[in-house]
Amino acid sequence: MATEPTPQPSASGKGGGWCCLLVAALPFLWFLAALVAPKWAFWYPVWAGAEIWSRTLG
């Protein structure tokens, strides 16, 4: 009975933490932007939602 070897995980140790940091930093950056430019900060979530919506449609 032959067994297939499983691929070894990457040993680099680099990688996945930056996307989590970006997601965690976005609300903080939005709050700071609201202090500087309240009108822009109000419409930014609407714009971001429209961008995500339109990209999922193709």
PDB file of N, H, CA, C and O in Angstrom:
ATOM      1  N   MET A   1       0.845  -1.168   0.000  1.00  0.00           N
ATOM      2  CA  MET A   1       0.000   0.000   0.000  1.00  0.00           C
ATOM      3  C   MET A   1       0.899   1.242   0.000  1.00  0.00           C
ATOM      4  O   MET A   1       1.682   1.446   0.927  1.00  0.00           O
ATOM      5  N   ALA A   2       0.782   2.057  -1.029  1.00  0.00           N
ATOM      6  H   ALA A   2       0.146   1.891  -1.782  1.00  0.00           H
ATOM      7  CA  ALA A   2       1.621   3.251  -1.151  1.00  0.00           C
ATOM      8  C   ALA A   2       0.938   4.443  -0.484  1.00  0.00           C
ATOM      9  O   ALA A   2      -0.268   4.653  -0.616  1.00  0.00           O
ATOM     10  N   THR A   3       1.729   5.193   0.216  1.00  0.00           N
ATOM     11  H   THR A   3       2.708   5.023   0.323  1.00  0.00           H
ATOM     12  CA  THR A   3       1.193   6.416   0.818  1.00  0.00           C
ATOM     13  C   THR A   3       1.845   7.609   0.161  1.00  0.00           C
ATOM     14  O   THR A   3       3.038   7.600  -0.143  1.00  0.00           O
ATOM     15  N   GLU A   4       1.053   8.626  -0.050  1.00  0.00           N
ATOM     16  H   GLU A   4       0.084   8.633   0.197  1.00  0.00           H
ATOM     17  CA  GLU A   4       1.590   9.834  -0.659  1.00  0.00           C
ATOM     18  C   GLU A   4       2.064  10.776   0.446  1.00  0.00           C
ATOM     19  O   GLU A   4       1.346  11.000   1.420  1.00  0.00           O
ATOM     20  N   PRO A   5       3.252  11.320   0.303  1.00  0.00           N
ATOM     21  CA  PRO A   5       3.742  12.230   1.331  1.00  0.00           C
ATOM     22  C   PRO A   5       2.949  13.538   1.309  1.00  0.00           C
ATOM     23  O   PRO A   5       2.556  14.032   0.252  1.00  0.00           O
ATOM     24  N   THR A   6       2.730  14.072   2.485  1.00  0.00           N
ATOM     25  H   THR A   6       3.049  13.671   3.344  1.00  0.00           H
ATOM     26  CA  THR A   6       2.021  15.354   2.569  1.00  0.00           C
ATOM     27  C   THR A   6       3.021  16.487   2.382  1.00  0.00           C
ATOM     28  O   THR A   6       4.160  16.381   2.838  1.00  0.00           O
ATOM     29  N   PRO A   7       2.622  17.564   1.722  1.00  0.00           N
ATOM     30  CA  PRO A   7       3.556  18.678   1.534  1.00  0.00           C
ATOM     31  C   PRO A   7       3.902  19.344   2.863  1.00  0.00           C
ATOM     32  O   PRO A   7       3.052  19.503   3.739  1.00  0.00           O
ATOM     33  N   GLN A   8       5.148  19.722   2.989  1.00  0.00           N
ATOM     34  H   GLN A   8       5.839  19.592   2.277  1.00  0.00           H
ATOM     35  CA  GLN A   8       5.615  20.370   4.207  1.00  0.00           C
ATOM     36  C   GLN A   8       5.211  21.844   4.209  1.00  0.00           C
ATOM     37  O   GLN A   8       5.251  22.489   3.162  1.00  0.00           O
ATOM     38  N   PRO A   9       4.826  22.386   5.357  1.00  0.00           N
ATOM     39  CA  PRO A   9       4.475  23.800   5.421  1.00  0.00           C
ATOM     40  C   PRO A   9       5.700  24.685   5.199  1.00  0.00           C
ATOM     41  O   PRO A   9       6.836  24.262   5.414  1.00  0.00           O
ATOM     42  N   SER A  10       5.456  25.884   4.776  1.00  0.00           N
ATOM     43  H   SER A  10       4.533  26.228   4.601  1.00  0.00           H
ATOM     44  CA  SER A  10       6.537  26.834   4.534  1.00  0.00           C
ATOM     45  C   SER A  10       7.231  27.176   5.842  1.00  0.00           C
ATOM     46  O   SER A  10       6.581  27.389   6.866  1.00  0.00           O
ATOM     47  N   ALA A  11       8.542  27.226   5.800  1.00  0.00           N
ATOM     48  H   ALA A  11       9.070  27.053   4.968  1.00  0.00           H
ATOM     49  CA  ALA A  11       9.309  27.498   7.011  1.00  0.00           C
ATOM     50  C   ALA A  11       9.773  28.945   7.083  1.00  0.00           C
ATOM     51  O   ALA A  11      10.605  29.287   7.923  1.00  0.00           O
ATOM     52  N   SER A  12       9.247  29.794   6.215  1.00  0.00           N
ATOM     53  H   SER A  12       8.571  29.517   5.532  1.00  0.00           H
ATOM     54  CA  SER A  12       9.754  31.165   6.172  1.00  0.00           C
ATOM     55  C   SER A  12       9.334  31.976   7.394  1.00  0.00           C
ATOM     56  O   SER A  12      10.080  32.846   7.844  1.00  0.00           O
ATOM     57  N   GLY A  13       8.138  31.699   7.941  1.00  0.00           N
ATOM     58  H   GLY A  13       7.532  30.992   7.576  1.00  0.00           H
ATOM     59  CA  GLY A  13       7.684  32.442   9.107  1.00  0.00           C
ATOM     60  C   GLY A  13       7.157  33.824   8.776  1.00  0.00           C
ATOM     61  O   GLY A  13       6.713  34.533   9.679  1.00  0.00           O
ATOM     62  N   LYS A  14       7.187  34.229   7.532  1.00  0.00           N
ATOM     63  H   LYS A  14       7.548  33.653   6.798  1.00  0.00           H
ATOM     64  CA  LYS A  14       6.694  35.537   7.128  1.00  0.00           C
ATOM     65  C   LYS A  14       5.304  35.373   6.543  1.00  0.00           C
ATOM     66  O   LYS A  14       4.889  34.273   6.178  1.00  0.00           O
ATOM     67  N   GLY A  15       4.588  36.499   6.461  1.00  0.00           N
ATOM     68  H   GLY A  15       4.926  37.392   6.757  1.00  0.00           H
ATOM     69  CA  GLY A  15       3.361  36.401   5.686  1.00  0.00           C
ATOM     70  C   GLY A  15       2.129  36.960   6.329  1.00  0.00           C
ATOM     71  O   GLY A  15       1.991  38.180   6.415  1.00  0.00           O
ATOM     72  N   GLY A  16       1.241  36.140   6.776  1.00  0.00           N
ATOM     73  H   GLY A  16       1.353  35.149   6.706  1.00  0.00           H
ATOM     74  CA  GLY A  16      -0.145  36.453   7.029  1.00  0.00           C
ATOM     75  C   GLY A  16      -0.493  37.547   8.003  1.00  0.00           C
ATOM     76  O   GLY A  16      -1.662  37.928   8.063  1.00  0.00           O
ATOM     77  N   GLY A  17       0.419  38.073   8.757  1.00  0.00           N
ATOM     78  H   GLY A  17       1.369  37.763   8.708  1.00  0.00           H
ATOM     79  CA  GLY A  17       0.064  39.063   9.760  1.00  0.00           C
ATOM     80  C   GLY A  17      -0.299  40.432   9.222  1.00  0.00           C
ATOM     81  O   GLY A  17      -1.032  41.172   9.878  1.00  0.00           O
ATOM     82  N   TRP A  18       0.194  40.789   8.044  1.00  0.00           N
ATOM     83  H   TRP A  18       0.790  40.188   7.512  1.00  0.00           H
ATOM     84  CA  TRP A  18      -0.033  42.149   7.532  1.00  0.00           C
ATOM     85  C   TRP A  18      -1.483  42.398   7.170  1.00  0.00           C
ATOM     86  O   TRP A  18      -1.974  43.510   7.364  1.00  0.00           O
ATOM     87  N   CYS A  19      -2.186  41.404   6.650  1.00  0.00           N
ATOM     88  H   CYS A  19      -1.788  40.500   6.493  1.00  0.00           H
ATOM     89  CA  CYS A  19      -3.578  41.636   6.281  1.00  0.00           C
ATOM     90  C   CYS A  19      -4.426  41.861   7.530  1.00  0.00           C
ATOM     91  O   CYS A  19      -5.346  42.678   7.508  1.00  0.00           O
ATOM     92  N   CYS A  20      -4.133  41.158   8.605  1.00  0.00           N
ATOM     93  H   CYS A  20      -3.385  40.494   8.622  1.00  0.00           H
ATOM     94  CA  CYS A  20      -4.878  41.363   9.852  1.00  0.00           C
ATOM     95  C   CYS A  20      -4.578  42.733  10.440  1.00  0.00           C
ATOM     96  O   CYS A  20      -5.470  43.384  10.984  1.00  0.00           O
ATOM     97  N   LEU A  21      -3.347  43.170  10.338  1.00  0.00           N
ATOM     98  H   LEU A  21      -2.622  42.641   9.896  1.00  0.00           H
ATOM     99  CA  LEU A  21      -2.977  44.487  10.830  1.00  0.00           C
ATOM    100  C   LEU A  21      -3.687  45.574  10.038  1.00  0.00           C
ATOM    101  O   LEU A  21      -4.144  46.563  10.613  1.00  0.00           O
ATOM    102  N   LEU A  22      -3.783  45.401   8.733  1.00  0.00           N
ATOM    103  H   LEU A  22      -3.412  44.598   8.267  1.00  0.00           H
ATOM    104  CA  LEU A  22      -4.470  46.374   7.893  1.00  0.00           C
ATOM    105  C   LEU A  22      -5.950  46.458   8.264  1.00  0.00           C
ATOM    106  O   LEU A  22      -6.498  47.554   8.377  1.00  0.00           O
ATOM    107  N   VAL A  23      -6.591  45.321   8.453  1.00  0.00           N
ATOM    108  H   VAL A  23      -6.146  44.430   8.361  1.00  0.00           H
ATOM    109  CA  VAL A  23      -8.010  45.303   8.822  1.00  0.00           C
ATOM    110  C   VAL A  23      -8.218  45.956  10.175  1.00  0.00           C
ATOM    111  O   VAL A  23      -9.209  46.658  10.375  1.00  0.00           O
ATOM    112  N   ALA A  24      -7.307  45.740  11.101  1.00  0.00           N
ATOM    113  H   ALA A  24      -6.502  45.169  10.938  1.00  0.00           H
ATOM    114  CA  ALA A  24      -7.428  46.338  12.426  1.00  0.00           C
ATOM    115  C   ALA A  24      -7.157  47.838  12.391  1.00  0.00           C
ATOM    116  O   ALA A  24      -7.717  48.583  13.196  1.00  0.00           O
ATOM    117  N   ALA A  25      -6.308  48.293  11.475  1.00  0.00           N
ATOM    118  H   ALA A  25      -5.852  47.688  10.821  1.00  0.00           H
ATOM    119  CA  ALA A  25      -5.945  49.706  11.407  1.00  0.00           C
ATOM    120  C   ALA A  25      -6.980  50.549  10.669  1.00  0.00           C
ATOM    121  O   ALA A  25      -7.043  51.758  10.892  1.00  0.00           O
ATOM    122  N   LEU A  26      -7.782  49.958   9.809  1.00  0.00           N
ATOM    123  H   LEU A  26      -7.730  48.976   9.628  1.00  0.00           H
ATOM    124  CA  LEU A  26      -8.733  50.739   9.026  1.00  0.00           C
ATOM    125  C   LEU A  26      -9.719  51.542   9.875  1.00  0.00           C
ATOM    126  O   LEU A  26      -9.905  52.725   9.590  1.00  0.00           O
ATOM    127  N   PRO A  27     -10.363  50.975  10.902  1.00  0.00           N
ATOM    128  CA  PRO A  27     -11.267  51.805  11.716  1.00  0.00           C
ATOM    129  C   PRO A  27     -10.541  52.950  12.427  1.00  0.00           C
ATOM    130  O   PRO A  27     -11.089  54.044  12.564  1.00  0.00           O
ATOM    131  N   PHE A  28      -9.332  52.702  12.872  1.00  0.00           N
ATOM    132  H   PHE A  28      -8.887  51.813  12.762  1.00  0.00           H
ATOM    133  CA  PHE A  28      -8.559  53.748  13.536  1.00  0.00           C
ATOM    134  C   PHE A  28      -8.237  54.885  12.569  1.00  0.00           C
ATOM    135  O   PHE A  28      -8.367  56.059  12.916  1.00  0.00           O
ATOM    136  N   LEU A  29      -7.818  54.531  11.356  1.00  0.00           N
ATOM    137  H   LEU A  29      -7.713  53.578  11.074  1.00  0.00           H
ATOM    138  CA  LEU A  29      -7.522  55.542  10.348  1.00  0.00           C
ATOM    139  C   LEU A  29      -8.779  56.309   9.947  1.00  0.00           C
ATOM    140  O   LEU A  29      -8.723  57.518   9.721  1.00  0.00           O
ATOM    141  N   TRP A  30      -9.904  55.617   9.860  1.00  0.00           N
ATOM    142  H   TRP A  30      -9.950  54.635  10.044  1.00  0.00           H
ATOM    143  CA  TRP A  30     -11.162  56.270   9.526  1.00  0.00           C
ATOM    144  C   TRP A  30     -11.555  57.267  10.611  1.00  0.00           C
ATOM    145  O   TRP A  30     -12.035  58.358  10.305  1.00  0.00           O
ATOM    146  N   PHE A  31     -11.356  56.901  11.868  1.00  0.00           N
ATOM    147  H   PHE A  31     -10.966  56.014  12.117  1.00  0.00           H
ATOM    148  CA  PHE A  31     -11.663  57.810  12.974  1.00  0.00           C
ATOM    149  C   PHE A  31     -10.785  59.064  12.912  1.00  0.00           C
ATOM    150  O   PHE A  31     -11.277  60.174  13.114  1.00  0.00           O
ATOM    151  N   LEU A  32      -9.506  58.896  12.636  1.00  0.00           N
ATOM    152  H   LEU A  32      -9.105  57.994  12.472  1.00  0.00           H
ATOM    153  CA  LEU A  32      -8.622  60.054  12.509  1.00  0.00           C
ATOM    154  C   LEU A  32      -9.026  60.925  11.321  1.00  0.00           C
ATOM    155  O   LEU A  32      -8.976  62.152  11.405  1.00  0.00           O
ATOM    156  N   ALA A  33      -9.423  60.299  10.223  1.00  0.00           N
ATOM    157  H   ALA A  33      -9.463  59.302  10.155  1.00  0.00           H
ATOM    158  CA  ALA A  33      -9.872  61.065   9.055  1.00  0.00           C
ATOM    159  C   ALA A  33     -11.147  61.836   9.364  1.00  0.00           C
ATOM    160  O   ALA A  33     -11.351  62.928   8.833  1.00  0.00           O
ATOM    161  N   ALA A  34     -12.001  61.287  10.211  1.00  0.00           N
ATOM    162  H   ALA A  34     -11.835  60.401  10.643  1.00  0.00           H
ATOM    163  CA  ALA A  34     -13.235  61.975  10.582  1.00  0.00           C
ATOM    164  C   ALA A  34     -12.950  63.251  11.363  1.00  0.00           C
ATOM    165  O   ALA A  34     -13.730  64.201  11.297  1.00  0.00           O
ATOM    166  N   LEU A  35     -11.864  63.285  12.087  1.00  0.00           N
ATOM    167  H   LEU A  35     -11.230  62.514  12.141  1.00  0.00           H
ATOM    168  CA  LEU A  35     -11.494  64.497  12.815  1.00  0.00           C
ATOM    169  C   LEU A  35     -11.011  65.585  11.870  1.00  0.00           C
ATOM    170  O   LEU A  35     -11.237  66.771  12.112  1.00  0.00           O
ATOM    171  N   VAL A  36     -10.347  65.183  10.793  1.00  0.00           N
ATOM    172  H   VAL A  36     -10.163  64.220  10.596  1.00  0.00           H
ATOM    173  CA  VAL A  36      -9.765  66.139   9.852  1.00  0.00           C
ATOM    174  C   VAL A  36     -10.769  66.545   8.777  1.00  0.00           C
ATOM    175  O   VAL A  36     -10.920  67.732   8.488  1.00  0.00           O
ATOM    176  N   ALA A  37     -11.446  65.582   8.192  1.00  0.00           N
ATOM    177  H   ALA A  37     -11.323  64.618   8.427  1.00  0.00           H
ATOM    178  CA  ALA A  37     -12.370  65.844   7.088  1.00  0.00           C
ATOM    179  C   ALA A  37     -13.667  65.073   7.326  1.00  0.00           C
ATOM    180  O   ALA A  37     -13.831  63.975   6.795  1.00  0.00           O
ATOM    181  N   PRO A  38     -14.586  65.624   8.108  1.00  0.00           N
ATOM    182  CA  PRO A  38     -15.793  64.872   8.469  1.00  0.00           C
ATOM    183  C   PRO A  38     -16.680  64.505   7.277  1.00  0.00           C
ATOM    184  O   PRO A  38     -17.280  63.431   7.266  1.00  0.00           O
ATOM    185  N   LYS A  39     -16.768  65.384   6.275  1.00  0.00           N
ATOM    186  H   LYS A  39     -16.280  66.257   6.285  1.00  0.00           H
ATOM    187  CA  LYS A  39     -17.631  65.075   5.126  1.00  0.00           C
ATOM    188  C   LYS A  39     -17.071  63.882   4.346  1.00  0.00           C
ATOM    189  O   LYS A  39     -17.823  62.994   3.947  1.00  0.00           O
ATOM    190  N   TRP A  40     -15.767  63.860   4.130  1.00  0.00           N
ATOM    191  H   TRP A  40     -15.156  64.582   4.454  1.00  0.00           H
ATOM    192  CA  TRP A  40     -15.132  62.743   3.436  1.00  0.00           C
ATOM    193  C   TRP A  40     -15.305  61.453   4.229  1.00  0.00           C
ATOM    194  O   TRP A  40     -15.617  60.407   3.660  1.00  0.00           O
ATOM    195  N   ALA A  41     -15.105  61.526   5.530  1.00  0.00           N
ATOM    196  H   ALA A  41     -14.851  62.375   5.993  1.00  0.00           H
ATOM    197  CA  ALA A  41     -15.183  60.328   6.368  1.00  0.00           C
ATOM    198  C   ALA A  41     -16.595  59.781   6.419  1.00  0.00           C
ATOM    199  O   ALA A  41     -16.792  58.577   6.583  1.00  0.00           O
ATOM    200  N   PHE A  42     -17.589  60.663   6.280  1.00  0.00           N
ATOM    201  H   PHE A  42     -17.430  61.641   6.147  1.00  0.00           H
ATOM    202  CA  PHE A  42     -18.972  60.196   6.277  1.00  0.00           C
ATOM    203  C   PHE A  42     -19.270  59.386   5.018  1.00  0.00           C
ATOM    204  O   PHE A  42     -19.926  58.347   5.100  1.00  0.00           O
ATOM    205  N   TRP A  43     -18.801  59.839   3.859  1.00  0.00           N
ATOM    206  H   TRP A  43     -18.268  60.683   3.792  1.00  0.00           H
ATOM    207  CA  TRP A  43     -19.113  59.176   2.602  1.00  0.00           C
ATOM    208  C   TRP A  43     -18.166  58.037   2.256  1.00  0.00           C
ATOM    209  O   TRP A  43     -18.481  57.245   1.368  1.00  0.00           O
ATOM    210  N   TYR A  44     -17.043  57.923   2.904  1.00  0.00           N
ATOM    211  H   TYR A  44     -16.786  58.566   3.625  1.00  0.00           H
ATOM    212  CA  TYR A  44     -16.077  56.869   2.569  1.00  0.00           C
ATOM    213  C   TYR A  44     -16.646  55.462   2.715  1.00  0.00           C
ATOM    214  O   TYR A  44     -16.438  54.650   1.813  1.00  0.00           O
ATOM    215  N   PRO A  45     -17.356  55.118   3.801  1.00  0.00           N
ATOM    216  CA  PRO A  45     -17.913  53.753   3.881  1.00  0.00           C
ATOM    217  C   PRO A  45     -18.917  53.467   2.760  1.00  0.00           C
ATOM    218  O   PRO A  45     -19.009  52.336   2.282  1.00  0.00           O
ATOM    219  N   VAL A  46     -19.665  54.488   2.344  1.00  0.00           N
ATOM    220  H   VAL A  46     -19.590  55.406   2.732  1.00  0.00           H
ATOM    221  CA  VAL A  46     -20.612  54.298   1.244  1.00  0.00           C
ATOM    222  C   VAL A  46     -19.845  54.002  -0.042  1.00  0.00           C
ATOM    223  O   VAL A  46     -20.206  53.096  -0.793  1.00  0.00           O
ATOM    224  N   TRP A  47     -18.794  54.766  -0.290  1.00  0.00           N
ATOM    225  H   TRP A  47     -18.501  55.503   0.320  1.00  0.00           H
ATOM    226  CA  TRP A  47     -17.974  54.561  -1.490  1.00  0.00           C
ATOM    227  C   TRP A  47     -17.311  53.177  -1.463  1.00  0.00           C
ATOM    228  O   TRP A  47     -17.300  52.472  -2.472  1.00  0.00           O
ATOM    229  N   ALA A  48     -16.761  52.794  -0.310  1.00  0.00           N
ATOM    230  H   ALA A  48     -16.770  53.366   0.510  1.00  0.00           H
ATOM    231  CA  ALA A  48     -16.080  51.498  -0.201  1.00  0.00           C
ATOM    232  C   ALA A  48     -17.073  50.353  -0.428  1.00  0.00           C
ATOM    233  O   ALA A  48     -16.747  49.373  -1.097  1.00  0.00           O
ATOM    234  N   GLY A  49     -18.272  50.475   0.124  1.00  0.00           N
ATOM    235  H   GLY A  49     -18.537  51.271   0.668  1.00  0.00           H
ATOM    236  CA  GLY A  49     -19.296  49.450  -0.098  1.00  0.00           C
ATOM    237  C   GLY A  49     -19.688  49.345  -1.559  1.00  0.00           C
ATOM    238  O   GLY A  49     -19.874  48.242  -2.075  1.00  0.00           O
ATOM    239  N   ALA A  50     -19.815  50.489  -2.237  1.00  0.00           N
ATOM    240  H   ALA A  50     -19.663  51.385  -1.819  1.00  0.00           H
ATOM    241  CA  ALA A  50     -20.158  50.481  -3.665  1.00  0.00           C
ATOM    242  C   ALA A  50     -19.038  49.852  -4.491  1.00  0.00           C
ATOM    243  O   ALA A  50     -19.309  49.128  -5.449  1.00  0.00           O
ATOM    244  N   GLU A  51     -17.797  50.116  -4.132  1.00  0.00           N
ATOM    245  H   GLU A  51     -17.576  50.704  -3.354  1.00  0.00           H
ATOM    246  CA  GLU A  51     -16.666  49.515  -4.843  1.00  0.00           C
ATOM    247  C   GLU A  51     -16.663  47.998  -4.696  1.00  0.00           C
ATOM    248  O   GLU A  51     -16.478  47.276  -5.676  1.00  0.00           O
ATOM    249  N   ILE A  52     -16.863  47.524  -3.494  1.00  0.00           N
ATOM    250  H   ILE A  52     -17.013  48.111  -2.698  1.00  0.00           H
ATOM    251  CA  ILE A  52     -16.880  46.074  -3.249  1.00  0.00           C
ATOM    252  C   ILE A  52     -18.050  45.432  -3.983  1.00  0.00           C
ATOM    253  O   ILE A  52     -17.909  44.366  -4.582  1.00  0.00           O
ATOM    254  N   TRP A  53     -19.211  46.091  -3.932  1.00  0.00           N
ATOM    255  H   TRP A  53     -19.326  46.957  -3.445  1.00  0.00           H
ATOM    256  CA  TRP A  53     -20.394  45.560  -4.588  1.00  0.00           C
ATOM    257  C   TRP A  53     -20.167  45.458  -6.094  1.00  0.00           C
ATOM    258  O   TRP A  53     -20.488  44.433  -6.697  1.00  0.00           O
ATOM    259  N   SER A  54     -19.622  46.501  -6.707  1.00  0.00           N
ATOM    260  H   SER A  54     -19.362  47.333  -6.217  1.00  0.00           H
ATOM    261  CA  SER A  54     -19.449  46.503  -8.155  1.00  0.00           C
ATOM    262  C   SER A  54     -18.383  45.502  -8.602  1.00  0.00           C
ATOM    263  O   SER A  54     -18.481  44.954  -9.699  1.00  0.00           O
ATOM    264  N   ARG A  55     -17.379  45.257  -7.783  1.00  0.00           N
ATOM    265  H   ARG A  55     -17.299  45.703  -6.891  1.00  0.00           H
ATOM    266  CA  ARG A  55     -16.333  44.292  -8.163  1.00  0.00           C
ATOM    267  C   ARG A  55     -16.835  42.857  -8.062  1.00  0.00           C
ATOM    268  O   ARG A  55     -16.353  41.986  -8.785  1.00  0.00           O
ATOM    269  N   THR A  56     -17.786  42.600  -7.188  1.00  0.00           N
ATOM    270  H   THR A  56     -18.178  43.308  -6.601  1.00  0.00           H
ATOM    271  CA  THR A  56     -18.314  41.238  -7.094  1.00  0.00           C
ATOM    272  C   THR A  56     -19.228  40.909  -8.260  1.00  0.00           C
ATOM    273  O   THR A  56     -19.454  39.735  -8.554  1.00  0.00           O
ATOM    274  N   LEU A  57     -19.758  41.922  -8.927  1.00  0.00           N
ATOM    275  H   LEU A  57     -19.575  42.876  -8.688  1.00  0.00           H
ATOM    276  CA  LEU A  57     -20.628  41.690 -10.071  1.00  0.00           C
ATOM    277  C   LEU A  57     -19.845  41.400 -11.343  1.00  0.00           C
ATOM    278  O   LEU A  57     -20.415  40.907 -12.317  1.00  0.00           O
ATOM    279  N   GLY A  58     -18.577  41.691 -11.352  1.00  0.00           N
ATOM    280  H   GLY A  58     -18.115  42.091 -10.561  1.00  0.00           H
ATOM    281  CA  GLY A  58     -17.759  41.372 -12.507  1.00  0.00           C
ATOM    282  C   GLY A  58     -17.320  42.581 -13.168  1.00  0.00           C
ATOM    283  O   GLY A  58     -16.613  42.513 -14.173  1.00  0.00           O
TER     284      GLY A  58
END
